[in-house]
Amino acid sequence: MTGNFQHRDLVYNRNTKEDGVIRRAYKSNGAAMYEVAVPQRGDSWAGGYYISDWAEDVLQPSSNERLKSSTLRAVNLDA
């Protein structure tokens, strides 16, 4: 599936006001959806992460430099 975002892209969800990293893209009822790793502690991956499914229409590229520069094991796992 091709959408606006790809595996490992850091995105911002305008509805939930959270940043996360794309783990996989898929379609649901014709809409582009993404499985996203979301840090449990906002700006750090150190506390772990949870997985959430986000619709493409609420996403934009993230400008969170702290998350971009940190080591992310969330995307290194096979989705």
The 8 nearest C-alpha neighbors of each residue, nearest first, counted from 0:
[[1, 25, 24, 2, 26, 31, 23, 5],
 [2, 0, 3, 24, 4, 5, 31, 25],
 [3, 1, 4, 31, 0, 5, 24, 55],
 [2, 4, 1, 5, 55, 31, 59, 58],
 [5, 3, 2, 8, 6, 21, 1, 24],
 [4, 6, 8, 7, 21, 3, 24, 2],
 [5, 7, 21, 22, 8, 23, 4, 24],
 [8, 6, 21, 20, 74, 22, 5, 9],
 [9, 7, 21, 20, 5, 6, 10, 4],
 [8, 10, 20, 61, 19, 60, 7, 21],
 [9, 11, 61, 60, 19, 18, 59, 20],
 [12, 10, 18, 61, 59, 58, 17, 60],
 [11, 13, 58, 16, 17, 14, 15, 57],
 [14, 12, 16, 57, 15, 11, 58, 17],
 [15, 13, 12, 16, 57, 17, 58, 11],
 [14, 16, 17, 12, 13, 11, 18, 57],
 [17, 15, 13, 12, 14, 11, 18, 58],
 [18, 16, 12, 15, 11, 19, 41, 37],
 [19, 17, 11, 10, 12, 37, 61, 9],
 [18, 20, 37, 36, 10, 9, 35, 11],
 [19, 21, 9, 36, 35, 7, 8, 10],
 [20, 22, 35, 6, 7, 8, 23, 34],
 [23, 21, 6, 35, 34, 74, 78, 7],
 [22, 24, 34, 33, 21, 6, 78, 25],
 [23, 25, 33, 32, 34, 0, 22, 31],
 [26, 24, 32, 31, 0, 33, 27, 23],
 [27, 25, 31, 30, 32, 29, 28, 24],
 [26, 28, 30, 29, 32, 31, 25, 54],
 [27, 29, 30, 26, 31, 32, 25, 54],
 [30, 28, 27, 26, 31, 32, 25, 54],
 [31, 29, 27, 26, 28, 32, 54, 55],
 [32, 30, 26, 55, 25, 54, 2, 27],
 [31, 33, 54, 25, 26, 55, 53, 24],
 [34, 32, 24, 53, 52, 23, 35, 25],
 [33, 35, 52, 23, 22, 51, 21, 24],
 [34, 36, 21, 51, 20, 22, 50, 19],
 [35, 37, 50, 20, 19, 49, 48, 73],
 [36, 38, 19, 48, 49, 50, 35, 39],
 [39, 37, 48, 44, 40, 41, 47, 43],
 [38, 40, 48, 47, 41, 46, 37, 49],
 [41, 39, 38, 43, 42, 46, 44, 47],
 [40, 42, 38, 43, 39, 17, 18, 37],
 [41, 43, 66, 40, 65, 44, 38, 63],
 [44, 42, 45, 40, 41, 66, 38, 46],
 [43, 45, 38, 47, 46, 71, 48, 42],
 [46, 44, 43, 47, 40, 38, 48, 39],
 [47, 45, 44, 39, 40, 48, 43, 38],
 [48, 46, 44, 45, 39, 38, 49, 40],
 [47, 49, 38, 39, 37, 36, 44, 50],
 [48, 50, 37, 36, 38, 39, 51, 47],
 [51, 49, 36, 35, 37, 34, 48, 52],
 [50, 52, 35, 34, 53, 36, 49, 37],
 [53, 51, 34, 33, 35, 32, 54, 50],
 [52, 54, 33, 32, 51, 55, 34, 35],
 [55, 53, 32, 56, 57, 31, 33, 52],
 [54, 56, 58, 57, 31, 32, 53, 33],
 [55, 57, 54, 58, 31, 59, 53, 32],
 [58, 56, 55, 13, 12, 54, 14, 59],
 [59, 57, 12, 55, 11, 56, 13, 10],
 [58, 60, 11, 10, 61, 12, 57, 13],
 [61, 59, 10, 11, 9, 62, 58, 8],
 [62, 60, 10, 11, 9, 63, 59, 18],
 [61, 63, 64, 60, 11, 67, 10, 9],
 [62, 64, 61, 65, 66, 67, 18, 42],
 [65, 63, 67, 66, 62, 68, 61, 69],
 [66, 64, 68, 67, 63, 42, 69, 43],
 [65, 67, 69, 68, 64, 63, 42, 43],
 [68, 66, 64, 65, 69, 63, 9, 62],
 [67, 69, 65, 66, 64, 70, 71, 63],
 [70, 68, 66, 67, 71, 65, 44, 43],
 [69, 71, 72, 68, 44, 66, 67, 45],
 [72, 70, 73, 69, 74, 44, 75, 66],
 [71, 73, 75, 74, 70, 76, 44, 47],
 [74, 72, 71, 75, 76, 36, 48, 20],
 [75, 73, 76, 72, 22, 7, 71, 20],
 [74, 76, 72, 73, 77, 71, 78, 7],
 [77, 75, 74, 73, 78, 72, 22, 71],
 [76, 78, 75, 74, 22, 73, 23, 72],
 [77, 22, 76, 23, 74, 34, 75, 73]]
